[in-house]
Amino acid sequence: MQIVLDIPETLAEKLRALPNPQQFVIDVLAQSLDGGLNSDQWWVLLEDIESVAVDTGITDLAAHHDHYLGAI
């Protein structure tokens, strides 16, 4: 599975300069999100994310998530 993030090029350059950018992103998730997951648990979740994915039929959810959240 591949996760694609659309980030500014300046940030992308800084991430590419890190020795292990994937682990850095996982560490940031583990430290900043209030999910109670440690780094290993984040890896397991992200590696198996497709097993819990739901097809909503909404094709523009990522681009217009604020619109759909407001409708809840």
C-alpha positions as CSV (number, residue, x, y, z in Angstrom):
1,M,0.0,0.0,0.0
2,Q,1.1,3.5,-0.7
3,I,0.0,6.7,1.0
4,V,0.4,9.9,-1.0
5,L,0.7,13.3,0.7
6,D,0.5,16.5,-1.2
7,I,3.0,18.7,0.6
8,P,5.0,21.8,-0.4
9,E,8.3,21.1,-2.2
10,T,10.4,22.8,0.5
11,L,9.0,20.3,3.1
12,A,9.4,17.4,0.8
13,E,13.1,18.3,0.4
14,K,13.6,18.4,4.1
15,L,11.9,15.0,4.5
16,R,14.0,13.5,1.8
17,A,17.1,14.7,3.7
18,L,16.2,12.6,6.7
19,P,17.9,9.2,7.2
20,N,14.5,7.5,7.5
21,P,11.6,9.7,6.4
22,Q,8.9,7.0,6.8
23,Q,9.9,6.4,10.4
24,F,9.9,10.2,11.0
25,V,6.3,10.5,9.8
26,I,5.3,7.5,12.0
27,D,7.0,9.1,15.0
28,V,5.2,12.4,14.4
29,L,1.9,10.5,14.2
30,A,2.6,8.6,17.4
31,Q,3.5,11.7,19.3
32,S,0.9,14.2,18.0
33,L,-2.3,12.3,17.6
34,D,-4.3,11.4,20.6
35,G,-4.9,7.8,19.7
36,G,-2.8,6.2,22.3
37,L,-0.8,4.3,19.6
38,N,2.9,3.8,19.8
39,S,5.2,3.7,16.7
40,D,4.9,0.0,16.2
41,Q,1.1,0.2,16.4
42,W,1.0,3.0,13.8
43,W,3.0,0.8,11.4
44,V,0.6,-2.1,11.8
45,L,-2.4,0.2,11.3
46,L,-1.0,1.9,8.2
47,E,0.2,-1.4,6.7
48,D,-3.4,-2.8,7.1
49,I,-5.4,0.3,6.5
50,E,-7.1,-1.1,3.4
51,S,-8.8,-3.8,5.5
52,V,-10.7,-1.2,7.4
53,A,-11.4,1.2,4.5
54,V,-14.9,1.9,3.5
55,D,-16.0,2.9,0.0
56,T,-18.3,5.9,0.5
57,G,-18.8,6.5,-3.2
58,I,-17.7,10.1,-2.6
59,T,-15.0,10.9,-5.2
60,D,-14.0,14.3,-3.9
61,L,-13.9,13.5,-0.1
62,A,-10.2,14.4,0.3
63,A,-10.5,17.7,-1.5
64,H,-13.8,18.7,0.1
65,H,-13.7,16.9,3.5
66,D,-14.7,20.1,5.3
67,H,-17.9,20.3,3.3
68,Y,-18.9,16.7,4.2
69,L,-17.9,17.1,7.9
70,G,-20.1,20.1,8.1
71,A,-23.1,18.1,6.9
72,I,-22.8,15.6,9.8
